[in-house]
Amino acid sequence: MILEGLVTTLDPDGSPHLAPMGPAVEDDFRRLILRPFPTSKTYRNLLRHPEGVFHVTDDVNLLARAAVGRVETFPPARPAVKVRGHVLTDSCRYYEFVVIEVDRTGERMKLVADVVGEGRNRDFFGFNRAKHAVVEAAILATRLHLLPVAEVRAEFRKLRSIVEKTGGRSELAAMDFLGEIVDDAEGGR
């Protein structure tokens, strides 16, 4: 199963880096299969320092901003316990991991990681259609260079309807933010 979340890694200067990622996970969370693009900072960071933290979060605003690379300030974090890295303090759950295998043969790299530590910061909000719609919109916003903007805009209209019916302030703000990303892309083409 693919589980969308956020990964923290260490930049060359030791500062934390944040990126969205949807690793394949099993029910027991003992292993993660990460599939970053070879050009991504997360991939380069994990090659240099093969440790990180995967976070399960319901903060769709942070996830949306991370997806398009517009997180103004790094969110509150504390040092991880089992790896050299950072745990987002507002995440629901987190999994500290160590990369044990790297496969460079595909378009996307495959990193197999063992979970060496885990923890819980707070309860998960629960299933909510608006939160899921924002995650889908964020994924679409990262595909603007691959998909026609008109197609993305049509999907955004459907997703926005879901958010307007079932979301709160945070979800509406995230959709507004992502809508601006689509508008900017449309103006640039």
VOPAGU-2260 file (C-alpha; in pm, 1 decimal, decimal comma):
REM VOPAGU-2260
SITE   aa  ch    i         X         Y         Z
SITE  MET   A    0       0,0       0,0       0,0
SITE  ILE   A    1     119,8     355,3     -73,2
SITE  LEU   A    2      89,9     590,0     224,2
SITE  GLU   A    3     129,5     961,9     158,9
SITE  GLY   A    4     328,6    1154,3     414,7
SITE  LEU   A    5     633,9    1370,2     471,2
SITE  VAL   A    6     999,5    1268,8     486,7
SITE  THR   A    7    1271,4    1459,4     665,2
SITE  THR   A    8    1634,4    1411,1     566,5
SITE  LEU   A    9    1956,6    1600,8     634,4
SITE  ASP   A   10    2102,1    1850,8     388,2
SITE  PRO   A   11    2483,2    1856,0     344,7
SITE  ASP   A   12    2513,7    2130,3     608,4
SITE  GLY   A   13    2315,6    1922,3     860,0
SITE  SER   A   14    1997,8    2129,1     834,1
SITE  PRO   A   15    1665,3    1947,3     795,3
SITE  HIS   A   16    1500,3    1900,5     455,5
SITE  LEU   A   17    1127,5    1829,8     415,0
SITE  ALA   A   18     960,7    1658,0     120,4
SITE  PRO   A   19     633,5    1478,6      52,8
SITE  MET   A   20     665,5    1111,0     -25,9
SITE  GLY   A   21     438,9     813,1     -64,0
SITE  PRO   A   22     638,7     503,4      23,7
SITE  ALA   A   23     504,3     152,9     -10,2
SITE  VAL   A   24     440,3      12,6     337,0
SITE  GLU   A   25     316,8    -311,8     484,3
SITE  ASP   A   26      71,3    -326,2     773,5
SITE  ASP   A   27     351,4    -385,3    1024,2
SITE  PHE   A   28     555,6     -76,3     915,8
SITE  ARG   A   29     885,4    -264,9     950,2
SITE  ARG   A   30    1005,8    -161,1     604,3
SITE  LEU   A   31     949,5     133,4     368,0
SITE  ILE   A   32    1003,0     134,0      -8,3
SITE  LEU   A   33    1081,0     492,7    -109,2
SITE  ARG   A   34    1071,8     591,5    -479,4
SITE  PRO   A   35    1228,8     937,5    -515,8
SITE  PHE   A   36    1328,4    1087,2    -849,5
SITE  PRO   A   37    1705,6    1079,2    -907,6
SITE  THR   A   38    1712,7    1459,9    -934,2
SITE  SER   A   39    1544,8    1515,0    -597,7
SITE  LYS   A   40    1719,3    1661,4    -296,2
SITE  THR   A   41    1571,1    1383,5     -80,9
SITE  TYR   A   42    1741,0    1119,9    -297,6
SITE  ARG   A   43    2077,4    1298,4    -286,8
SITE  ASN   A   44    2044,7    1344,9      90,2
SITE  LEU   A   45    1967,4     976,0     145,4
SITE  LEU   A   46    2261,0     865,8     -67,7
SITE  ARG   A   47    2495,3    1081,8     137,9
SITE  HIS   A   48    2333,0    1008,5     475,3
SITE  PRO   A   49    2105,4     700,1     450,8
SITE  GLU   A   50    1878,2     789,3     742,5
SITE  GLY   A   51    1554,7     980,7     768,7
SITE  VAL   A   52    1211,5    1001,5     923,5
SITE  PHE   A   53     877,5     930,1     753,8
SITE  HIS   A   54     579,3    1116,2     906,3
SITE  VAL   A   55     210,6    1032,3     891,6
SITE  THR   A   56      21,2    1359,5     916,2
SITE  ASP   A   57    -324,3    1501,4     863,4
SITE  ASP   A   58    -184,4    1853,2     812,3
SITE  VAL   A   59    -282,2    1886,9     446,4
SITE  ASN   A   60    -173,9    2250,7     436,8
SITE  LEU   A   61     185,9    2151,6     516,5
SITE  LEU   A   62     167,4    1857,3     278,6
SITE  ALA   A   63      39,2    2081,3      -4,3
SITE  ARG   A   64     312,4    2340,9      52,5
SITE  ALA   A   65     583,1    2075,2      72,3
SITE  ALA   A   66     456,9    1914,3    -248,3
SITE  VAL   A   67     521,2    2230,2    -449,4
SITE  GLY   A   68     832,8    2334,3    -256,8
SITE  ARG   A   69     681,7    2635,5     -83,1
SITE  VAL   A   70     732,9    2575,1     288,1
SITE  GLU   A   71     849,0    2915,8     410,3
SITE  THR   A   72     990,1    2799,8     744,4
SITE  PHE   A   73    1069,2    2449,8     858,6
SITE  PRO   A   74     792,3    2328,4    1093,1
SITE  PRO   A   75     864,8    2263,1    1461,3
SITE  ALA   A   76    1078,7    1952,4    1504,6
SITE  ARG   A   77    1292,6    1771,0    1758,5
SITE  PRO   A   78    1589,1    1536,1    1715,8
SITE  ALA   A   79    1508,7    1177,5    1621,2
SITE  VAL   A   80    1612,3     908,8    1870,1
SITE  LYS   A   81    1743,4     617,5    1659,6
SITE  VAL   A   82    1876,4     806,5    1355,1
SITE  ARG   A   83    2046,0    1136,6    1291,9
SITE  GLY   A   84    1744,8    1336,5    1176,3
SITE  HIS   A   85    1436,5    1534,1    1274,6
SITE  VAL   A   86    1085,0    1441,6    1389,7
SITE  LEU   A   87     804,2    1686,0    1307,1
SITE  THR   A   88     638,2    1752,1    1642,3
SITE  ASP   A   89     290,5    1803,8    1493,2
SITE  SER   A   90     289,5    1478,4    1296,0
SITE  CYS   A   91      55,3    1202,8    1406,3
SITE  ARG   A   92     304,2     915,6    1383,7
SITE  TYR   A   93     661,9     887,8    1267,1
SITE  TYR   A   94     897,7     615,0    1155,4
SITE  GLU   A   95    1273,2     657,7    1180,5
SITE  PHE   A   96    1443,2     460,0     904,2
SITE  VAL   A   97    1778,5     348,6     765,8
SITE  VAL   A   98    1823,6     281,8     393,1
SITE  ILE   A   99    1962,6     -68,5     343,0
SITE  GLU   A  100    1938,2    -102,4     -35,8
SITE  VAL   A  101    1945,1     131,8    -336,6
SITE  ASP   A  102    1826,2      28,5    -684,3
SITE  ARG   A  103    1915,7     287,4    -950,7
SITE  THR   A  104    1787,2      94,3   -1255,3
SITE  GLY   A  105    1449,2     265,7   -1308,4
SITE  GLU   A  106    1325,2     615,4   -1389,1
SITE  ARG   A  107    1263,9     654,6   -1017,1
SITE  MET   A  108    1508,6     521,3    -766,1
SITE  LYS   A  109    1404,0     247,2    -527,4
SITE  LEU   A  110    1531,8     275,7    -172,6
SITE  VAL   A  111    1452,7      -3,6      68,5
SITE  ALA   A  112    1459,0     115,5     428,1
SITE  ASP   A  113    1424,2     -64,7     758,0
SITE  VAL   A  114    1225,2     111,0    1029,0
SITE  VAL   A  115    1445,2     130,9    1338,5
SITE  GLY   A  116    1228,9     352,3    1559,2
SITE  GLU   A  117     876,8     484,7    1574,1
SITE  GLY   A  118     655,2     703,5    1781,5
SITE  ARG   A  119     324,6     882,6    1816,0
SITE  ASN   A  120     280,0    1254,7    1873,8
SITE  ARG   A  121     -97,3    1289,1    1859,4
SITE  ASP   A  122    -414,0    1128,1    1730,8
SITE  PHE   A  123    -489,0    1123,2    1360,0
SITE  PHE   A  124    -787,4    1347,6    1285,9
SITE  GLY   A  125    -970,9    1070,1    1101,3
SITE  PHE   A  126   -1098,9    1006,4     754,1
SITE  ASN   A  127   -1218,5    1320,0     582,7
SITE  ARG   A  128   -1297,7    1360,6     213,6
SITE  ALA   A  129   -1165,0    1718,4     207,5
SITE  LYS   A  130    -823,8    1615,9     338,5
SITE  HIS   A  131    -800,6    1341,6      77,0
SITE  ALA   A  132    -908,8    1584,6    -194,9
SITE  VAL   A  133    -631,5    1826,9     -96,9
SITE  VAL   A  134    -375,0    1545,3    -113,7
SITE  GLU   A  135    -495,5    1459,8    -465,6
SITE  ALA   A  136    -484,0    1828,1    -563,9
SITE  ALA   A  137    -129,1    1856,8    -428,4
SITE  ILE   A  138     -21,4    1556,5    -634,4
SITE  LEU   A  139    -178,5    1714,2    -943,2
SITE  ALA   A  140       3,5    2040,9    -871,9
SITE  THR   A  141     333,4    1851,6    -884,2
SITE  ARG   A  142     240,4    1717,6   -1229,8
SITE  LEU   A  143     180,3    2054,6   -1397,7
SITE  HIS   A  144     488,4    2005,1   -1612,4
SITE  LEU   A  145     348,0    1672,4   -1736,5
SITE  LEU   A  146     -26,5    1735,2   -1775,8
SITE  PRO   A  147    -224,9    1994,6   -1969,9
SITE  VAL   A  148    -325,7    2277,2   -1735,1
SITE  ALA   A  149    -686,2    2253,5   -1858,8
SITE  GLU   A  150    -698,2    1889,7   -1745,5
SITE  VAL   A  151    -555,0    1980,1   -1404,6
SITE  ARG   A  152    -799,3    2270,0   -1371,4
SITE  ALA   A  153   -1095,5    2037,8   -1447,5
SITE  GLU   A  154    -982,0    1794,4   -1177,2
SITE  PHE   A  155    -928,4    2085,6    -936,5
SITE  ARG   A  156   -1291,5    2195,2    -984,5
SITE  LYS   A  157   -1412,0    1848,6    -880,1
SITE  LEU   A  158   -1175,8    1837,1    -583,2
SITE  ARG   A  159   -1264,3    2192,6    -475,0
SITE  SER   A  160   -1631,2    2095,0    -464,6
SITE  ILE   A  161   -1546,8    1814,7    -221,5
SITE  VAL   A  162   -1340,2    2050,6      -5,6
SITE  GLU   A  163   -1615,6    2312,6       0,4
SITE  LYS   A  164   -1871,8    2051,1     110,4
SITE  THR   A  165   -1664,0    1865,2     369,0
SITE  GLY   A  166   -1359,6    2072,8     465,2
SITE  GLY   A  167   -1265,7    2325,6     726,8
SITE  ARG   A  168   -1049,7    2638,8     717,7
SITE  SER   A  169    -721,7    2450,7     676,8
SITE  GLU   A  170    -843,7    2245,6     382,7
SITE  LEU   A  171    -997,9    2550,0     213,4
SITE  ALA   A  172    -674,7    2745,7     261,6
SITE  ALA   A  173    -473,1    2459,5     113,8
SITE  MET   A  174    -701,4    2443,2    -192,3
SITE  ASP   A  175    -675,8    2820,9    -238,1
SITE  PHE   A  176    -297,2    2796,3    -219,9
SITE  LEU   A  177    -285,0    2509,4    -471,5
SITE  GLY   A  178    -528,6    2694,9    -699,0
SITE  GLU   A  179    -279,1    2983,1    -711,0
SITE  ILE   A  180      -8,3    2736,1    -818,0
SITE  VAL   A  181    -228,7    2618,9   -1106,2
SITE  ASP   A  182    -312,5    2979,7   -1199,8
SITE  ASP   A  183      58,8    3066,0   -1205,0
SITE  ALA   A  184     131,9    2764,9   -1426,5
SITE  GLU   A  185    -146,0    2858,8   -1666,8
SITE  GLY   A  186     -12,5    3215,6   -1691,9
SITE  GLY   A  187     335,1    3081,7   -1762,4
SITE  ARG   A  188     229,6    2871,5   -2061,3
